[in-house]
Amino acid sequence: MSHSPADRSALIELVRQWHQDTTPWIPSGLGQHLGWGPRLDPGHAVLSCRHLDRVIDHAVDDLTLSVEAGMPFDSLQALLAEQGQWLPVDLPRDGNAGSIGGLVARGLAGGLRQRHLGVRDQIIGIGLLRADGVEARAGGRVVKNVAGYDLMRLLCGSWGSLALITDVTLRVQPVRPHQAALVLDGALSDLENCRAELVRSTLTPERCDWQGSVEQGLQLRIVVSSVSDTAVEEQLQRLDNLGRSHGLTSDDQPCSDPTDNGLFCSAPTWLVRVVLPPAKVFELLQSQAASALTGWSWDIAAGAGCGDGWSSGASQAFQVEALRRSVIELGGSLTVLVQPETAAIPAWLDTPARPVIEAVKRQFDPRQQLCRGRLPGVNQDTA
């Protein structure tokens, strides 16, 4: 059952009542991605903060914005656009942005990490509600602040397992009005050599992504932006020359928004998130495990090594498990975000820090009320 309290006071009161009754519950924003990751108990209550959607403060000149966590990400970007600003954060793969609190809780980064780092690097303050209904804050509303232990990064990527995020203060950026995309195509080894040289160069694209499929071919898609068309054209020319020096062909493409990576997927059967050292992505894409996955598409940040693979087909679970082993052998990790009902692959495996993660969980949620079965870095199959 989903609960959407009309205001902050009602939400806090409900959480305190649940704590008193030891009722398990699931923090939520707009509820669009509750099915991602480890499966949750459908009998547990879902607490949505969709009505916590106010703008608390927008310091336009200081490039900071404080909003309640239930604000839809699309509304946040529209609000910023009115002032010529934006938040450089990647959308979830299915294109459903959800709430800003949900984006922070998942903590997933994509191609925009090339230039802007991840969502956790845009947070300068955060408000939270513990499982016992006690409010707490970390950080502040200015870019430079010192506030003790960094709870902001701890909650970013916690998947609602530690607390309900109630509000966030973000560092935003001015919009660069002119942008364009360039797609480089050629042999995989030549693309990797070009990628490596691009990362070492003085070029600063908005994003540079491996895109495509192993069967039909992979490409490098690069997005550049600037305050003038002339500067964009100069960057495109340098990128074109770089590609040609490695025997690649190039194709200019229009691009109206750096957040649009051109590859959303609707209702995938499989969706996995991989994180690798950037130089190892090339090895994964040419591995036997990746080749065995027919009908899969890939979009991985070439400079950051994080991204997604997905399919609407009926891949076998053992093939995805083989892919995970290859990722681990290359020094990375793989998270299963979406899988068929018939599959039972752990969303994530145990990390070496599991004892520490569980200790933190006990401090935040001693009664284990929040998101039972979903604690990042802890494989519940071995719990």
C-alpha positions in Angstrom: 0.0 0.0 0.0 1.3 3.5 -0.9 1.0 6.4 1.4 1.4 10.0 0.2 1.1 12.4 3.2 -0.1 15.8 2.2 2.6 17.8 4.0 5.8 17.4 6.0 4.1 17.2 9.4 1.8 14.4 8.4 4.7 12.5 6.9 6.8 12.8 10.1 3.8 11.8 12.2 3.2 8.7 10.0 6.9 7.6 10.3 6.9 8.0 14.0 3.8 5.8 14.3 5.4 3.2 12.1 8.5 3.2 14.2 6.4 2.7 17.4 4.6 -0.2 15.7 7.9 -1.6 14.1 6.2 -1.4 10.7 8.5 -2.1 7.8 8.3 0.5 5.0 9.9 1.7 1.8 11.0 5.3 1.2 9.9 6.5 -2.3 9.8 9.6 -4.5 7.4 9.2 -7.3 7.6 5.4 -7.2 8.6 5.0 -10.9 11.6 2.8 -10.1 10.7 0.8 -7.1 11.0 -2.4 -9.2 14.7 -1.7 -9.9 17.4 -3.6 -8.0 16.6 -6.2 -5.3 12.9 -7.2 -5.1 11.1 -5.7 -2.2 8.3 -7.2 -0.2 5.0 -6.2 -1.8 3.3 -6.3 1.5 5.5 -3.5 3.0 4.1 0.0 3.0 5.5 2.5 0.5 5.9 6.1 1.7 6.0 8.6 -1.1 7.2 12.2 -0.7 5.5 13.3 -3.9 3.8 16.1 -2.1 7.1 17.4 -0.8 7.8 19.3 -4.0 8.5 22.9 -3.0 11.4 25.1 -4.0 13.0 26.1 -0.7 15.5 28.6 -2.1 17.1 29.4 -5.4 20.2 31.6 -5.2 20.5 32.3 -8.9 23.6 34.4 -8.6 25.3 31.8 -6.4 24.3 28.9 -8.6 22.6 26.9 -5.8 19.1 25.5 -5.5 17.4 24.0 -2.5 14.2 21.9 -3.2 12.2 19.3 -1.4 13.0 15.7 -2.5 9.6 15.0 -4.1 10.1 17.6 -6.9 10.0 15.9 -10.3 13.4 16.1 -12.0 11.7 17.5 -15.2 10.1 20.3 -13.2 13.4 21.1 -11.5 15.2 21.4 -14.9 12.4 23.5 -16.3 12.6 25.8 -13.3 16.4 26.2 -13.8 16.0 26.7 -17.5 14.0 29.9 -16.8 17.2 31.3 -15.3 19.5 29.9 -17.9 20.8 27.2 -15.7 20.7 23.4 -15.5 21.6 20.4 -13.3 24.1 18.1 -15.1 22.7 14.8 -14.0 21.9 11.8 -16.2 18.3 10.5 -16.6 17.5 6.9 -15.7 17.8 4.6 -18.7 14.0 4.3 -19.3 13.7 8.1 -19.6 11.4 8.4 -16.6 13.2 11.0 -14.6 11.3 10.5 -11.3 12.0 12.8 -8.4 15.3 14.5 -7.5 15.3 12.6 -4.2 15.0 9.3 -6.1 17.9 10.2 -8.4 20.0 11.0 -5.4 19.0 7.8 -3.6 19.9 5.6 -6.6 23.2 7.6 -7.1 23.6 6.3 -10.7 25.9 8.3 -13.0 26.3 8.2 -16.8 28.0 10.0 -19.6 27.7 13.4 -18.0 30.3 12.2 -15.5 32.8 12.8 -18.2 32.8 16.5 -17.4 30.5 17.1 -14.4 31.2 14.0 -12.2 28.1 12.3 -10.6 25.0 13.4 -8.8 26.7 13.0 -5.4 29.2 15.7 -6.5 26.4 18.2 -7.2 25.0 17.9 -3.6 26.1 20.5 -1.1 23.3 19.9 1.5 20.8 17.3 2.4 17.8 16.8 4.7 16.7 13.4 5.9 14.2 11.7 8.1 15.4 8.7 10.1 13.3 5.5 10.6 12.3 6.8 14.0 10.9 10.1 12.6 13.8 12.2 13.8 14.9 14.9 11.2 18.6 15.5 10.5 20.7 17.6 8.1 24.1 17.5 6.6 26.0 20.2 4.6 24.5 23.6 4.0 23.3 26.0 1.3 26.7 27.4 0.2 29.2 25.7 -2.0 32.0 25.9 0.5 31.0 24.5 3.9 32.5 22.1 6.5 29.9 20.1 8.3 31.7 17.1 9.8 31.0 13.6 8.5 29.8 13.6 4.9 26.3 12.2 5.2 25.5 13.5 1.8 27.7 11.0 0.0 26.6 8.2 2.4 22.9 8.7 1.5 23.6 9.1 -2.2 23.3 5.6 -3.6 21.8 4.2 -0.4 18.6 3.1 -2.3 16.4 4.2 0.6 18.0 1.7 3.0 19.2 4.3 5.6 16.7 7.2 5.6 14.1 9.1 3.6 15.7 12.0 1.8 13.4 15.0 2.4 15.3 17.9 0.7 18.5 18.6 -1.2 20.6 21.6 -1.9 22.4 21.4 -5.3 25.2 23.1 -7.2 23.8 24.0 -10.6 25.5 25.4 -13.7 24.8 28.0 -16.4 23.5 26.6 -19.7 25.9 26.6 -22.6 23.5 27.5 -25.4 25.2 25.8 -28.3 25.9 22.1 -28.6 26.4 19.4 -31.1 27.3 15.7 -31.3 29.8 13.8 -33.3 29.7 10.0 -33.9 33.0 8.2 -34.6 32.8 4.8 -36.3 35.4 2.2 -37.1 37.2 -0.8 -35.8 36.8 -1.4 -32.1 40.6 -1.2 -31.5 40.9 2.1 -33.4 38.0 3.5 -31.4 39.7 2.5 -28.2 43.0 4.2 -29.3 41.0 7.3 -30.1 39.2 7.3 -26.8 42.5 7.0 -24.9 44.0 9.9 -26.8 40.8 12.0 -26.3 40.9 11.5 -22.5 44.6 12.6 -22.5 43.9 15.7 -24.6 42.8 19.2 -23.6 39.4 18.7 -25.1 36.5 18.8 -22.6 33.4 17.3 -24.1 30.1 17.2 -22.2 30.1 13.5 -22.7 31.8 10.7 -24.6 30.0 7.4 -24.7 30.4 3.9 -26.1 27.1 3.2 -27.8 25.6 0.5 -30.0 25.7 -3.3 -29.9 28.4 -5.9 -30.2 26.5 -7.5 -33.1 25.9 -4.4 -35.2 28.9 -2.4 -34.2 29.9 0.0 -31.5 30.6 3.7 -31.9 31.8 6.7 -29.8 29.3 9.5 -29.5 30.7 12.8 -28.3 28.8 15.8 -27.3 30.4 19.3 -27.1 28.9 22.6 -26.0 30.0 26.2 -25.6 28.7 29.8 -25.5 29.1 30.2 -29.3 28.6 28.2 -32.5 32.1 29.0 -33.5 33.6 27.4 -30.5 31.5 24.3 -31.0 32.6 24.0 -34.6 36.2 24.3 -33.6 35.8 21.5 -31.1 34.0 19.3 -33.7 36.8 20.0 -36.2 39.5 18.9 -33.6 37.5 15.8 -32.8 37.1 15.0 -36.5 40.8 15.3 -37.1 41.5 13.1 -34.0 39.2 10.5 -35.4 40.7 10.6 -38.9 44.2 10.2 -37.4 43.0 6.8 -36.0 41.3 5.7 -39.3 37.8 6.5 -38.1 34.8 8.1 -40.0 32.8 10.8 -38.4 29.2 12.0 -38.6 27.9 15.3 -37.2 24.6 15.1 -35.4 22.3 17.8 -34.0 22.0 17.8 -30.2 19.7 20.1 -28.3 20.3 18.9 -24.8 23.5 17.2 -23.3 21.2 15.1 -21.0 19.8 13.4 -24.1 22.1 10.4 -24.9 19.7 9.3 -27.6 19.3 5.8 -26.2 16.4 5.2 -23.9 14.8 1.8 -23.5 11.1 1.1 -22.9 10.3 -1.8 -20.5 13.5 -3.7 -20.9 13.6 -7.4 -19.9 17.2 -7.0 -18.7 18.9 -3.8 -17.5 22.3 -3.9 -15.9 24.7 -1.2 -14.7 28.4 -1.8 -15.1 31.2 0.2 -13.5 34.7 -0.4 -14.7 38.1 1.3 -15.1 37.6 3.3 -18.3 40.4 1.5 -20.1 38.8 -1.9 -19.4 35.4 -1.1 -21.0 36.9 -1.9 -24.4 38.0 -5.3 -23.1 34.5 -6.0 -21.8 32.8 -5.1 -25.0 35.0 -7.5 -27.0 34.7 -10.3 -24.5 33.1 -13.6 -25.1 30.6 -12.9 -22.4 29.4 -9.7 -24.1 29.3 -11.4 -27.5 27.1 -14.2 -26.2 24.4 -11.7 -25.2 22.4 -11.4 -28.5 20.1 -8.4 -28.9 21.8 -6.3 -26.2 22.5 -2.6 -26.5 25.2 -0.7 -24.6 25.8 2.9 -23.5 28.8 3.3 -21.3 30.7 6.5 -20.5 34.0 6.2 -22.2 35.8 8.5 -19.9 34.2 7.4 -16.6 33.6 3.7 -17.2 30.0 3.6 -16.0 26.9 2.8 -18.0 24.2 0.4 -18.9 23.5 -2.7 -21.0 19.9 -3.8 -21.7 17.8 -6.0 -23.8 14.1 -6.7 -24.5 14.9 -10.3 -25.4 15.0 -13.5 -23.4 18.6 -13.8 -22.5 19.4 -16.6 -20.1 20.4 -15.8 -16.5 23.6 -17.8 -16.8 24.7 -15.5 -19.6 24.3 -12.4 -17.4 26.1 -14.2 -14.6 29.0 -14.9 -17.0 29.0 -11.2 -17.9 29.2 -10.3 -14.2 32.2 -12.6 -13.8 33.9 -10.9 -16.7 33.2 -7.5 -15.2 34.7 -8.6 -11.9 37.8 -10.0 -13.5 38.3 -6.7 -15.2 38.2 -4.9 -11.8 34.6 -3.7 -11.9 31.2 -4.4 -10.6 27.8 -5.2 -12.2 24.3 -4.3 -10.7 21.2 -6.0 -12.1 18.5 -3.3 -12.2 15.9 -5.2 -14.1 15.5 -8.9 -14.7 12.7 -11.3 -15.7 10.4 -12.6 -12.9 11.8 -16.1 -13.7 15.4 -15.0 -13.0 16.9 -14.8 -9.5 20.3 -13.2 -9.9 21.4 -11.1 -6.9 21.1 -7.4 -7.9 24.5 -6.9 -6.3 27.1 -9.1 -4.6 28.8 -8.6 -1.3 31.6 -6.0 -1.1 34.6 -6.3 1.1 33.1 -3.5 3.2 29.9 -5.5 4.0 30.6 -5.5 7.8 30.9 -1.7 7.8 27.8 -1.3 5.6 25.8 -3.5 8.0 27.1 -1.6 11.0 26.1 1.8 9.4 22.6 0.3 8.7 22.2 -0.7 12.3 23.1 2.8 13.4 20.6 4.4 11.1 17.8 1.8 11.3 18.3 -0.5 14.3 14.9 -2.1 13.9 15.6 -2.8 10.2 12.4 -1.2 9.1 13.6 0.5 5.9 13.8 -1.4 2.5 14.2 -4.9 4.0 16.2 -6.9 1.5 17.8 -3.9 -0.2 21.1 -2.8 1.2 23.7 -1.8 -1.4 26.9 -3.9 -1.1 25.1 -6.7 0.8 23.9 -9.8 -1.1 20.7 -10.7 0.7 21.0 -14.3 -0.6 24.0 -14.8 1.7 22.5 -12.8 4.6 
